[in-house]
Amino acid sequence: MQFAHPEILYALSALIIPILVHLFQLRRFKIQEFTNLAFLKIIKLQTRRSSTLKKWLVLSLRLLALSCIIMAFAQPYFSNLKTKEIRPELVIYLDNSFSMQAVDSKGMLLERSIQDIITHLDHNQEINIFTNTKTYQNTTINALQNELLDMDYTQRQLDIKTILSKGKMMFSDQANNPKFFIVISDFQSTNSPITEVKRDSGYKLILIQKKPLNPENNFIEKLEISALADEYKLDIKANSSTGKNENITLSVYDDQKLIGKSTLKKSNKYSTSIYVPKREIDKGKLILDDNGLSFDDEYYFSIVKQKRISVLAIGKKTNTYLPRIYTKDEFIYNFQNVNQTVYTDIPKQDLIVLDALERIPEALQLSLKSYKESGGHIVIIPSNSSELSSYSPLFNVQNILKTNSLKIEKKITKINFDHPIYTAAFEDKVKNFEFPKATNSYGLNKTANTLLYFQDDTPFLVQHENIFIFASNISSDDSNFIYSPLVVPTFYSIGTSSFKIPKVQYSIGDEHKIDSKRRLGRDVVLRISNKEESFIPLQQKQNSKQQITTKNRPNKAGHYALHHKGDTLQYLSFNYARDESVLQYINIVEIAADSIVESIQNSLDIVKSTVNIKALWKWFVIFALIFLALEMLILKIFK
């Protein structure tokens, strides 16, 4: 037998006190004369032997009762652990991702898991629990119960490799302590491959896989909006995790007003088109009729009047290809002669194209330098006789644009499809197209971010910070690039990247840059808010615009206002990623676990059977009550 608090056993020495009280009769009895004969007869019947027996029985029962009470406070137990310094350690991972909204026979997977933990775990046992978003170390269920019951779902997921690594770090360095790691999750197949998972042998790994009764889930996958003459066309694509549903009902709202309804049919791959009036929709929302997961049944979007992007070309003579690319519906395109440049117009531009300048005047250098340092975007198209010394000090590209030119014909054969300029321009990697060429080109440093390559893998177009640099003059006899299919997606994407036009929606968790052209002071601070959340995003004043950056916030889907002191500049719509919408799970048998069980109670039984702790304090309390009851009974009988 072992004791959790052996120091309390010293109280047993106090039992000598009632023994002394019973052995030494300190009271003196007075002789009383009775005149009642019947009462005198009863007194005569008492013997000294019965009185002594009664005293010894009461003494023994009191000593036993007090001993049991003291033993109960010392908390005795039987255990395989040899000393009290060796304590079992328990770490629990509880998956609170959106897929745990699925339902089994007892309710939602996460809610039932929390209830089972609270019900079956000793409320005073020291434990460590972590979820996808929070960590609780060296705590108890008593201290943690309210937080567990109020736990929110999150779109953040931890892969198996990360879960095992974090769980290992939460154990102590005590090698003798038995360690148990319980993982409670649905183990979606979006996690890392099982073949890459390596676990430590210093703890026992127990897996509990929670699965829904019906893995059916319908969800809105994406929304694309096209502007027509007098209306918007909403192309909506939904999906089903099992594909069993023939029809899915969809509704379109503008705030609280229903503006469209449709049925998504399996025969049409759950796609449909809805037409709405051509006007701003600040708080648009798609709602899907579904009995599966709830987080992906709503899709928020905003349609705002697009601001046109300002593009200024500076050169010696006008060209014909840029006005055709930068059309009036999306851009404000202007050309200025290098000798007649209006320098006050430069900070107002989103993109400046330096078109075949032989030399940049010093005054223009100063204006462009300030423009570039404030976040402005510049395209450099060199002349075949450019004085590169006028470029290098200004843009700090002396190591990017080399002074030597090569009069060798080379074809442009390779596209960097992973560059942001081309990821949106091409759905597939194009290999067969008419390759443009250059007969006279400058050398570009390979360390810059290359967009286009010559056939010998030397750069033709590179990006250095916000500057795009061509290796040759593309609108002269030196190159036929402007006649190739690449000219439009290249310049169009560079133009649209210079001003981050508000999108229809943004995915939570990704980094987004959003530009606002409202005329605001340099020290103005913008906020993003809705009824539940308000925060100040990272922001930067860039010439004629204010650029904000979002990533970790907001963390809840919905509509948010970008505003300054109550003046709403525009509405932004954020949605959860759909990674968890397809309910597919991994086979956890492939994970090298010590045990795979179906319930939390079974996992705790494994912990208890391994440690084999049998608490005895309850039995001592019961015996103490029995001894006290017997004492009262004896005192009542032997009056």
KOLTI-400894 format. One record per residue (C-alpha): residue number from 1; y, x, z. Coordinates in nm, 2 decimals, padded with zeros to 4 digits. Each point is the difference from the previous one (the first is absolute). Layout:
BEGIN
REC num      Y      X      Z
REC NUM      Y      X      Z
...
//
This chain:
BEGIN
REC num      Y      X      Z
REC   1  00.00  00.00  00.00
REC   2  00.35  00.12 -00.09
REC   3  00.34 -00.12  00.12
REC   4  00.32 -00.04 -00.20
REC   5  00.21  00.04  00.32
REC   6 -00.22  00.20  00.25
REC   7  00.30  00.08  00.22
REC   8 -00.01 -00.36  00.12
REC   9 -00.33  00.06  00.17
REC  10  00.18  00.18  00.28
REC  11  00.09 -00.34  00.12
REC  12 -00.37 -00.04  00.12
REC  13  00.09  00.21  00.30
REC  14  00.22 -00.28  00.12
REC  15 -00.32 -00.20  00.07
REC  16 -00.03  00.17  00.34
REC  17  00.28 -00.23  00.13
REC  18 -00.20 -00.33  00.00
REC  19 -00.30  00.19  00.15
REC  20  00.21  00.12  00.29
REC  21  00.15 -00.35  00.05
REC  22 -00.35 -00.15  00.02
REC  23 -00.16  00.27  00.22
REC  24  00.27  00.02  00.26
REC  25  00.07 -00.34  00.16
REC  26  00.36  00.04  00.12
REC  27  00.05 -00.36  00.09
REC  28 -00.05 -00.11  00.36
REC  29 -00.15 -00.35  00.08
REC  30  00.12 -00.22  00.28
REC  31 -00.24 -00.21  00.21
REC  32  00.08 -00.37 -00.06
REC  33 -00.13 -00.26  00.23
REC  34 -00.12 -00.32 -00.18
REC  35 -00.04 -00.33  00.16
REC  36 -00.17 -00.15 -00.30
REC  37 -00.37  00.03  00.06
REC  38 -00.10 -00.05 -00.37
REC  39  00.22  00.27 -00.13
REC  40 -00.13  00.24  00.27
REC  41 -00.35 -00.06 -00.13
REC  42  00.10  00.10 -00.36
REC  43  00.15  00.33  00.13
REC  44 -00.31  00.08  00.19
REC  45 -00.21 -00.03 -00.32
REC  46  00.18  00.29 -00.16
REC  47 -00.17  00.33  00.03
REC  48  00.13  00.35 -00.02
REC  49 -00.25  00.08 -00.28
REC  50  00.13 -00.27 -00.25
REC  51  00.36  00.11  00.07
REC  52 -00.08  00.36 -00.08
REC  53 -00.19 -00.10 -00.32
REC  54  00.29 -00.20 -00.13
REC  55  00.24  00.29  00.06
REC  56 -00.22  00.24 -00.19
REC  57 -00.05 -00.24 -00.29
REC  58  00.38 -00.06 -00.04
REC  59  00.06  00.38  00.03
REC  60 -00.25  00.08 -00.27
REC  61  00.13 -00.27 -00.24
REC  62  00.36  00.11  00.04
REC  63 -00.09  00.36 -00.06
REC  64 -00.20 -00.09 -00.31
REC  65  00.28 -00.22 -00.13
REC  66  00.27  00.27  00.06
REC  67 -00.23  00.27 -00.16
REC  68 -00.05 -00.22 -00.31
REC  69  00.38 -00.05 -00.04
REC  70  00.07  00.37  00.03
REC  71 -00.28  00.08 -00.25
REC  72  00.14 -00.26 -00.25
REC  73  00.35  00.16  00.01
REC  74 -00.17  00.34 -00.07
REC  75 -00.14 -00.16 -00.32
REC  76 -00.36  00.14  00.00
REC  77 -00.19  00.02 -00.33
REC  78 -00.31  00.14 -00.16
REC  79  00.06  00.21 -00.32
REC  80 -00.15  00.27 -00.22
REC  81  00.33  00.20  00.06
REC  82 -00.05  00.26  00.26
REC  83  00.36  00.02  00.13
REC  84  00.30 -00.22  00.01
REC  85  00.20  00.25 -00.20
REC  86 -00.22 -00.08 -00.30
REC  87  00.14 -00.32 -00.14
REC  88 -00.09 -00.18 -00.33
REC  89  00.28 -00.01 -00.25
REC  90  00.04 -00.29 -00.24
REC  91  00.21 -00.01 -00.31
REC  92  00.03 -00.32 -00.21
REC  93  00.15 -00.03 -00.35
REC  94  00.10 -00.36 -00.08
REC  95  00.08 -00.07 -00.37
REC  96  00.31 -00.23 -00.02
REC  97  00.04  00.01 -00.38
REC  98  00.06 -00.32 -00.20
REC  99 -00.37 -00.02 -00.10
REC 100 -00.08 -00.08  00.36
REC 101  00.16 -00.34 -00.05
REC 102 -00.33 -00.11 -00.16
REC 103 -00.21 -00.25  00.20
REC 104 -00.35  00.01  00.14
REC 105 -00.19 -00.27  00.19
REC 106  00.22  00.05  00.31
REC 107  00.34  00.04 -00.16
REC 108  00.22  00.27 -00.14
REC 109 -00.16  00.35  00.02
REC 110  00.28  00.17  00.18
REC 111  00.07 -00.28  00.25
REC 112 -00.37 -00.03  00.09
REC 113 -00.03  00.38  00.04
REC 114  00.29  00.00  00.24
REC 115 -00.14 -00.28  00.20
REC 116 -00.34  00.18  00.02
REC 117  00.16  00.32  00.12
REC 118  00.19 -00.19  00.28
REC 119 -00.31 -00.20  00.10
REC 120 -00.26  00.27  00.01
REC 121  00.18  00.32  00.10
REC 122  00.06  00.08  00.36
REC 123  00.37 -00.08  00.05
REC 124  00.05  00.31  00.23
REC 125 -00.19  00.25 -00.21
REC 126  00.22  00.27 -00.15
REC 127 -00.02 -00.01 -00.38
REC 128  00.18  00.12 -00.31
REC 129  00.07 -00.24 -00.29
REC 130  00.17  00.05 -00.33
REC 131  00.08 -00.22 -00.29
REC 132  00.15  00.06 -00.35
REC 133  00.35  00.00  00.15
REC 134 -00.02  00.07  00.38
REC 135 -00.18  00.22  00.25
REC 136 -00.07 -00.07  00.36
REC 137 -00.13  00.29  00.21
REC 138 -00.14  00.00  00.35
REC 139  00.05 -00.36  00.06
REC 140 -00.19 -00.31  00.12
REC 141 -00.06 -00.35 -00.13
REC 142  00.20 -00.13  00.29
REC 143  00.31  00.20 -00.12
REC 144 -00.07 -00.06 -00.37
REC 145 -00.11 -00.37 -00.02
REC 146  00.33 -00.15 -00.10
REC 147  00.06  00.25 -00.27
REC 148 -00.34 -00.05 -00.15
REC 149  00.04 -00.38 -00.01
REC 150  00.34  00.04 -00.17
REC 151 -00.12  00.26 -00.26
REC 152  00.13 -00.04 -00.35
REC 153 -00.17  00.06 -00.33
REC 154  00.11  00.29 -00.22
REC 155 -00.05  00.11 -00.36
REC 156 -00.05  00.36  00.12
REC 157 -00.36  00.12 -00.02
REC 158 -00.18  00.30  00.15
REC 159 -00.28  00.14 -00.20
REC 160 -00.33  00.09  00.18
REC 161  00.08  00.37  00.00
REC 162  00.33 -00.05  00.17
REC 163 -00.15 -00.24  00.26
REC 164 -00.27  00.25  00.10
REC 165  00.25  00.28  00.02
REC 166  00.25 -00.19  00.21
REC 167 -00.28 -00.14  00.23
REC 168 -00.12  00.36  00.06
REC 169  00.35  00.11  00.11
REC 170  00.02 -00.27  00.26
REC 171 -00.30  00.13  00.20
REC 172  00.06  00.25  00.28
REC 173 -00.12  00.37  00.00
REC 174 -00.25 -00.07  00.28
REC 175 -00.33  00.09 -00.17
REC 176 -00.21 -00.16  00.27
REC 177  00.15 -00.34 -00.03
REC 178 -00.21 -00.24 -00.21
REC 179  00.23 -00.12 -00.29
REC 180 -00.03 -00.33 -00.20
REC 181  00.20 -00.10 -00.31
REC 182 -00.02 -00.36 -00.10
REC 183  00.14 -00.09 -00.35
REC 184  00.07 -00.37 -00.06
REC 185  00.09 -00.07 -00.36
REC 186 -00.11 -00.19 -00.31
REC 187 -00.03  00.34 -00.18
REC 188  00.16 -00.10 -00.33
REC 189 -00.09  00.21 -00.30
REC 190  00.37  00.10 -00.05
REC 191 -00.07  00.27  00.26
REC 192 -00.09  00.36 -00.09
REC 193 -00.34  00.08 -00.15
REC 194 -00.28  00.02  00.26
REC 195 -00.12  00.33 -00.15
REC 196  00.32  00.16  00.12
REC 197 -00.04 -00.12  00.36
REC 198 -00.10  00.26  00.25
REC 199 -00.04 -00.08  00.37
REC 200 -00.02  00.20  00.32
REC 201 -00.31  00.01  00.21
REC 202  00.19  00.01  00.33
REC 203  00.01 -00.38  00.04
REC 204 -00.22 -00.30 -00.07
REC 205  00.13 -00.20 -00.30
REC 206 -00.06 -00.38  00.02
REC 207  00.09 -00.21 -00.31
REC 208  00.07 -00.37  00.01
REC 209  00.06 -00.15 -00.35
REC 210  00.18 -00.33  00.00
REC 211 -00.06 -00.21 -00.31
REC 212  00.11 -00.35 -00.11
REC 213 -00.24 -00.28 -00.06
REC 214  00.15 -00.06 -00.34
REC 215  00.17  00.30 -00.18
REC 216  00.19 -00.23 -00.23
REC 217  00.38  00.08 -00.03
REC 218  00.25 -00.10 -00.26
REC 219  00.32  00.20 -00.03
REC 220  00.31  00.05 -00.22
REC 221 -00.03  00.34 -00.17
REC 222  00.32  00.04 -00.19
REC 223  00.31 -00.16 -00.15
REC 224  00.19  00.09 -00.32
REC 225  00.32 -00.16 -00.10
REC 226  00.15 -00.02 -00.35
REC 227  00.35 -00.12 -00.08
REC 228  00.01 -00.24 -00.29
REC 229  00.30 -00.17 -00.16
REC 230  00.06 -00.27  00.27
REC 231 -00.29  00.04  00.24
REC 232 -00.22  00.25  00.18
REC 233 -00.37  00.04 -00.08
REC 234 -00.21  00.07  00.31
REC 235 -00.34  00.16 -00.10
REC 236 -00.22 -00.03  00.31
REC 237 -00.34  00.17  00.05
REC 238 -00.22 -00.10  00.29
REC 239 -00.36  00.10  00.08
REC 240 -00.30 -00.10  00.20
REC 241 -00.22  00.24  00.21
REC 242 -00.32 -00.18 -00.12
REC 243  00.12 -00.19 -00.30
REC 244 -00.18 -00.32  00.11
REC 245  00.31 -00.22 -00.01
REC 246  00.06 -00.17 -00.33
REC 247  00.36 -00.11  00.07
REC 248  00.27  00.13  00.24
REC 249  00.32 -00.20  00.07
REC 250  00.33  00.19 -00.01
REC 251  00.35 -00.12  00.09
REC 252  00.34  00.17 -00.07
REC 253  00.29 -00.04  00.24
REC 254  00.36  00.09  00.00
REC 255  00.06  00.03  00.37
REC 256 -00.13 -00.34  00.12
REC 257  00.03 -00.18 -00.34
REC 258 -00.31 -00.04 -00.22
REC 259  00.09  00.11 -00.35
REC 260 -00.35  00.03 -00.16
REC 261 -00.37 -00.06  00.04
REC 262 -00.30  00.11 -00.19
REC 263 -00.38  00.04  00.01
REC 264 -00.16  00.34 -00.04
REC 265 -00.33 -00.03 -00.18
REC 266 -00.29  00.23  00.01
REC 267 -00.05 -00.04 -00.38
REC 268  00.35  00.14 -00.04
REC 269 -00.06  00.29  00.24
REC 270  00.21 -00.17  00.26
REC 271  00.32  00.05 -00.20
REC 272  00.28 -00.24 -00.08
REC 273  00.36 -00.01 -00.12
REC 274  00.28 -00.21  00.16
REC 275  00.35 -00.05 -00.14
REC 276  00.29 -00.05  00.23
REC 277  00.38 -00.04 -00.07
REC 278  00.19  00.32 -00.07
REC 279  00.20  00.05  00.31
REC 280 -00.01  00.22  00.31
REC 281 -00.29 -00.06  00.23
REC 282  00.07  00.18  00.33
REC 283 -00.30 -00.12  00.19
REC 284 -00.28 -00.07 -00.24
REC 285 -00.35 -00.05  00.13
REC 286 -00.35 -00.06 -00.14
REC 287 -00.25 -00.18  00.22
REC 288 -00.37 -00.01 -00.07
REC 289 -00.24 -00.26  00.13
REC 290 -00.27  00.20  00.18
REC 291 -00.23 -00.02  00.30
REC 292 -00.06  00.38  00.01
REC 293  00.24  00.27  00.13
REC 294  00.35 -00.13  00.06
REC 295  00.21  00.32 -00.05
REC 296 -00.04  00.00 -00.38
REC 297  00.05 -00.37 -00.06
REC 298  00.38  00.04 -00.03
REC 299  00.19  00.21 -00.25
REC 300  00.37  00.05  00.05
REC 301  00.24  00.08 -00.29
REC 302  00.37  00.00 -00.09
REC 303  00.17 -00.04 -00.33
REC 304  00.36  00.14  00.00
REC 305  00.25  00.06 -00.27
REC 306 -00.06  00.35 -00.12
REC 307  00.28  00.26  00.01
REC 308  00.04  00.19 -00.32
REC 309 -00.05  00.38  00.01
REC 310  00.30  00.21 -00.10
REC 311 -00.08  00.28 -00.24
REC 312  00.26  00.25 -00.13
REC 313 -00.08  00.25 -00.29
REC 314  00.23  00.30 -00.03
REC 315 -00.01  00.20 -00.32
REC 316  00.18  00.10 -00.31
REC 317 -00.10 -00.29 -00.22
REC 318 -00.17 -00.33  00.05
REC 319 -00.37 -00.05 -00.05
REC 320 -00.18 -00.31 -00.12
REC 321 -00.32  00.00  00.20
REC 322  00.14 -00.03  00.36
REC 323  00.19 -00.33 -00.07
REC 324 -00.32 -00.15 -00.14
REC 325 -00.19  00.09  00.32
REC 326  00.27 -00.08  00.25
REC 327  00.07 -00.36 -00.12
REC 328  00.27 -00.23  00.14
REC 329 -00.23 -00.23  00.19
REC 330 -00.12  00.27  00.24
REC 331  00.25  00.28 -00.04
REC 332  00.37  00.08 -00.03
REC 333  00.00  00.29 -00.25
REC 334  00.31  00.21 -00.08
REC 335  00.06  00.31 -00.19
REC 336  00.28  00.25  00.07
REC 337  00.10  00.31 -00.20
REC 338 -00.04  00.31  00.22
REC 339  00.37  00.09 -00.06
REC 340  00.12 -00.36  00.09
REC 341 -00.22 -00.07  00.31
REC 342  00.15 -00.23  00.26
REC 343 -00.11  00.18  00.31
REC 344  00.07 -00.30  00.22
REC 345 -00.27 -00.19 -00.19
REC 346 -00.27  00.25  00.10
REC 347 -00.06 -00.12  00.36
REC 348 -00.05 -00.36 -00.13
REC 349 -00.30  00.10 -00.22
REC 350 -00.37 -00.03  00.09
REC 351 -00.10  00.24 -00.27
REC 352  00.19  00.26 -00.20
REC 353 -00.15  00.15 -00.32
REC 354  00.14  00.34 -00.11
REC 355 -00.07 -00.01 -00.37
REC 356 -00.02  00.34 -00.17
REC 357  00.31  00.15  00.17
REC 358  00.06  00.36 -00.10
REC 359  00.20  00.06  00.31
REC 360  00.10 -00.21  00.31
REC 361  00.37  00.03  00.08
REC 362  00.07  00.11  00.36
REC 363  00.17 -00.32  00.09
REC 364 -00.30 -00.20 -00.11
REC 365 -00.22  00.24  00.19
REC 366  00.17 -00.08  00.32
REC 367 -00.02 -00.38 -00.06
REC 368 -00.37  00.02 -00.09
REC 369 -00.08  00.22  00.29
REC 370  00.15 -00.25  00.24
REC 371 -00.18 -00.29 -00.18
REC 372 -00.33  00.18  00.01
REC 373  00.03  00.08  00.38
REC 374  00.07 -00.36  00.06
REC 375 -00.34 -00.10 -00.15
REC 376  00.11 -00.05 -00.36
REC 377 -00.26  00.04 -00.28
REC 378  00.06  00.23 -00.30
REC 379 -00.18  00.06 -00.33
REC 380  00.06  00.34 -00.17
REC 381 -00.06  00.02 -00.37
REC 382  00.10  00.36 -00.10
REC 383  00.15  00.10 -00.32
REC 384 -00.17  00.27 -00.21
REC 385  00.30  00.22  00.08
REC 386  00.08 -00.11  00.36
REC 387  00.18  00.24  00.23
REC 388 -00.26 -00.04  00.28
REC 389  00.22  00.19  00.25
REC 390  00.22 -00.31  00.02
REC 391 -00.31 -00.21  00.10
REC 392 -00.17  00.23  00.25
REC 393  00.26  00.04  00.27
REC 394  00.07 -00.37 -00.01
REC 395 -00.35 -00.14  00.03
REC 396 -00.17  00.30  00.17
REC 397 -00.25  00.01 -00.28
REC 398  00.03  00.36 -00.10
REC 399 -00.37  00.03  00.08
REC 400 -00.09 -00.32 -00.19
REC 401  00.18  00.04 -00.33
REC 402 -00.06  00.34 -00.15
REC 403  00.26  00.17 -00.23
REC 404 -00.24  00.11 -00.26
REC 405 -00.08 -00.24 -00.28
REC 406 -00.30  00.01 -00.23
REC 407  00.01 -00.10 -00.36
REC 408 -00.36 -00.10 -00.02
REC 409 -00.13 -00.34 -00.10
REC 410 -00.20 -00.16  00.28
REC 411 -00.14 -00.35  00.04
REC 412  00.05 -00.21  00.31
REC 413 -00.36 -00.11  00.07
REC 414 -00.04 -00.07  00.38
REC 415  00.15 -00.27  00.22
REC 416  00.00  00.01  00.38
REC 417 -00.11 -00.36  00.06
REC 418  00.01  00.05  00.37
REC 419  00.38  00.05  00.00
REC 420  00.20 -00.30  00.12
REC 421  00.19 -00.01 -00.33
REC 422 -00.33 -00.07 -00.19
REC 423 -00.21 -00.19  00.25
REC 424  00.18 -00.32 -00.07
REC 425  00.05  00.06 -00.37
REC 426 -00.37  00.04 -00.09
REC 427 -00.28 -00.22  00.12
REC 428 -00.26  00.23 -00.15
REC 429  00.00  00.37 -00.08
REC 430  00.09  00.03 -00.37
REC 431 -00.15  00.29 -00.18
REC 432  00.03 -00.09 -00.37
REC 433  00.36 -00.01 -00.11
REC 434  00.22  00.18 -00.24
REC 435  00.09  00.32  00.18
REC 436  00.38  00.09 -00.02
REC 437  00.09  00.36 -00.04
REC 438  00.27  00.25  00.07
REC 439  00.09  00.30 -00.22
REC 440  00.25  00.16  00.23
REC 441 -00.03 -00.02  00.38
REC 442  00.10  00.16  00.33
REC 443 -00.25  00.11  00.26
REC 444 -00.03 -00.22  00.31
REC 445 -00.14  00.11  00.33
REC 446 -00.36 -00.14  00.06
REC 447  00.08 -00.04  00.37
REC 448  00.21 -00.30 -00.07
REC 449 -00.15 -00.35 -00.02
REC 450 -00.11 -00.02 -00.36
REC 451 -00.01 -00.33 -00.19
REC 452 -00.09  00.12 -00.35
REC 453 -00.18  00.31 -00.12
REC 454 -00.01  00.19 -00.33
REC 455 -00.35  00.07 -00.15
REC 456  00.00  00.34  00.18
REC 457  00.05 -00.17  00.34
REC 458  00.36  00.12  00.03
REC 459  00.25 -00.27  00.12
REC 460  00.21 -00.21 -00.25
REC 461  00.15 -00.23  00.26
REC 462  00.03  00.07  00.37
REC 463  00.16 -00.16  00.31
REC 464  00.18  00.21  00.26
REC 465  00.13 -00.23  00.28
REC 466  00.20 -00.27 -00.18
REC 467  00.04  00.20 -00.32
REC 468 -00.21 -00.04 -00.31
REC 469  00.01  00.30 -00.23
REC 470 -00.13  00.02 -00.36
REC 471 -00.11  00.32 -00.16
REC 472  00.18 -00.06 -00.33
REC 473  00.26 -00.21 -00.17
REC 474 -00.19 -00.32 -00.08
REC 475  00.24 -00.15 -00.25
REC 476  00.04  00.28 -00.25
REC 477 -00.21  00.20 -00.24
REC 478 -00.15  00.18  00.31
REC 479 -00.22 -00.30  00.09
REC 480 -00.11 -00.34 -00.13
REC 481 -00.05 -00.13  00.36
REC 482  00.24 -00.30 -00.05
REC 483 -00.22 -00.13 -00.28
REC 484 -00.32  00.01  00.21
REC 485 -00.14 -00.29  00.20
REC 486  00.07  00.20  00.32
REC 487  00.38 -00.02 -00.02
REC 488  00.04 -00.36  00.11
REC 489 -00.23  00.00  00.31
REC 490  00.14  00.34  00.10
REC 491  00.37 -00.09  00.00
REC 492 -00.05 -00.36  00.11
REC 493 -00.20  00.11  00.30
REC 494  00.24  00.27  00.09
REC 495  00.28 -00.26 -00.02
REC 496 -00.17 -00.26  00.21
REC 497 -00.10  00.27  00.26
REC 498  00.37  00.10  00.04
REC 499  00.07 -00.34  00.17
REC 500 -00.27 -00.16  00.21
REC 501  00.03 -00.36 -00.12
REC 502 -00.12 -00.24  00.27
REC 503 -00.36 -00.10 -00.07
REC 504 -00.16 -00.34  00.02
REC 505 -00.19  00.11  00.30
REC 506 -00.09  00.31  00.20
REC 507 -00.33  00.10  00.16
REC 508  00.01  00.07  00.37
REC 509 -00.09  00.35  00.09
REC 510  00.11  00.16 -00.32
REC 511  00.33  00.19 -00.04
REC 512  00.27 -00.19 -00.19
REC 513  00.34  00.10 -00.11
REC 514  00.25 -00.28 -00.06
REC 515  00.35  00.04 -00.13
REC 516  00.30 -00.23  00.06
REC 517  00.32  00.02 -00.21
REC 518  00.22 -00.20  00.23
REC 519  00.32  00.19  00.07
REC 520 -00.03  00.11  00.36
REC 521  00.16  00.26  00.21
REC 522 -00.16  00.34  00.04
REC 523 -00.08 -00.05  00.36
REC 524 -00.14 -00.36 -00.04
REC 525 -00.34 -00.06  00.16
REC 526 -00.23 -00.25 -00.16
REC 527 -00.27 -00.19  00.18
REC 528 -00.32 -00.18 -00.11
REC 529 -00.07 -00.31  00.21
REC 530 -00.18 -00.33  00.02
REC 531 -00.06 -00.24  00.30
REC 532 -00.27  00.22  00.15
REC 533  00.11  00.36 -00.08
REC 534  00.32  00.20 -00.05
REC 535  00.03  00.37 -00.07
REC 536  00.22  00.26 -00.16
REC 537 -00.17  00.17 -00.29
REC 538  00.05  00.35 -00.12
REC 539  00.30 -00.01 -00.23
REC 540  00.22  00.23 -00.21
REC 541  00.33 -00.04 -00.18
REC 542 -00.04  00.11 -00.36
REC 543  00.31 -00.02 -00.21
REC 544  00.05 -00.37 -00.09
REC 545 -00.31 -00.12  00.18
REC 546 -00.17 -00.02  00.34
REC 547 -00.36  00.10  00.00
REC 548 -00.24 -00.11  00.28
REC 549 -00.35  00.11  00.06
REC 550 -00.28 -00.20  00.17
REC 551 -00.35  00.10  00.09
REC 552 -00.13 -00.07  00.35
REC 553  00.22 -00.30  00.04
REC 554 -00.01 -00.29 -00.04
REC 555 -00.36 -00.05  00.11
REC 556 -00.03 -00.38 -00.05
REC 557  00.00 -00.19 -00.33
REC 558  00.29 -00.22 -00.07
REC 559  00.36 -00.03 -00.13
REC 560  00.26  00.25  00.13
REC 561  00.38  00.01 -00.04
REC 562  00.17  00.32 -00.09
REC 563  00.34 -00.05  00.17
REC 564  00.31  00.15  00.15
REC 565  00.16 -00.19  00.29
REC 566 -00.13 -00.34 -00.10
REC 567  00.08  00.06 -00.37
REC 568 -00.33 -00.03 -00.18
REC 569 -00.01  00.24 -00.30
REC 570 -00.34 -00.11 -00.13
REC 571 -00.35 -00.13  00.11
REC 572 -00.31  00.22  00.01
REC 573 -00.36 -00.13  00.00
REC 574 -00.28  00.20  00.16
REC 575 -00.37 -00.07 -00.03
REC 576 -00.32  00.14  00.16
REC 577 -00.22  00.22 -00.22
REC 578 -00.32 -00.18 -00.12
REC 579 -00.24  00.28  00.08
REC 580 -00.18 -00.21  00.26
REC 581 -00.02 -00.32 -00.20
REC 582 -00.34  00.07 -00.16
REC 583 -00.25 -00.04  00.28
REC 584 -00.25  00.27 -00.07
REC 585 -00.16  00.21  00.27
REC 586 -00.18  00.33  00.03
REC 587 -00.36  00.04  00.12
REC 588  00.05  00.15  00.35
REC 589 -00.36  00.11  00.02
REC 590  00.11  00.30 -00.21
REC 591  00.23  00.11  00.28
REC 592 -00.17  00.24  00.25
REC 593  00.04 -00.23  00.30
REC 594 -00.21  00.01  00.32
REC 595 -00.01 -00.38  00.01
REC 596  00.09 -00.30 -00.22
REC 597  00.03 -00.32  00.20
REC 598  00.11 -00.36 -00.07
REC 599  00.22 -00.07  00.30
REC 600  00.23  00.17  00.25
REC 601 -00.22 -00.11  00.28
REC 602 -00.29  00.19 -00.15
REC 603  00.21  00.31 -00.04
REC 604  00.10 -00.01  00.37
REC 605 -00.37 -00.05  00.10
REC 606 -00.07  00.33 -00.18
REC 607  00.27  00.17  00.20
REC 608 -00.13 -00.14  00.33
REC 609 -00.36  00.07 -00.07
REC 610  00.08  00.36 -00.09
REC 611  00.21  00.07  00.30
REC 612 -00.22 -00.24  00.21
REC 613  00.27 -00.10  00.25
REC 614 -00.11 -00.27  00.25
REC 615  00.27 -00.11  00.23
REC 616 -00.12 -00.11  00.35
REC 617  00.32 -00.10  00.18
REC 618 -00.05 -00.37 -00.07
REC 619 -00.33  00.01  00.18
REC 620  00.16  00.15  00.31
REC 621  00.26 -00.27  00.00
REC 622 -00.28 -00.26 -00.02
REC 623 -00.19  00.16  00.29
REC 624  00.32  00.02  00.21
REC 625  00.06 -00.37 -00.04
REC 626 -00.37 -00.07  00.09
REC 627  00.03  00.21  00.32
REC 628  00.32 -00.18  00.10
REC 629 -00.16 -00.34 -00.06
REC 630 -00.30  00.10  00.22
REC 631  00.24  00.12  00.28
REC 632  00.18 -00.34 -00.01
REC 633 -00.34 -00.18  00.01
REC 634 -00.12  00.20  00.30
REC 635  00.32 -00.06  00.19
REC 636 -00.03 -00.37 -00.07
REC 637 -00.36 -00.02  00.11
REC 638  00.03  00.21  00.32
REC 639  00.30 -00.17  00.15
//
